[in-house]
Amino acid sequence: MIAAVSPAFYLLALACPVGMGLMMLFMGKGMMGSRKPDQTSAANRDEESLADLKAEQARLAEKIEALEASADRHEHAPEPDRTPAG
């Protein structure tokens, strides 16, 4: 009886690690899209990102200038006469 159980036991004992290895292999390929990213697309993404950041910086600089001009106008505006209540 031990001789009949031994091969089945060894097959079952190896099924778990082999199955886990195959699962890791297939999941790893699925996460990478089964292809390596090429260098030109990475360079294009970097250039687009840089252009987006420069546009955002210019937009923020304009907004800062507008807010500073608005603050200057409020500082130099005459204050209305204030009378104490009471």
Buried (B, 14 or more C-beta within 10 A) or exposed (E): EEEEEEEEEEEEEEEEEEEEEEEEEEEEEEEEEEEEEEEEEEEEEEEEEEEEEEEEEEEEEEEEEEEEEEEEEEEEEEEEEEEEEE
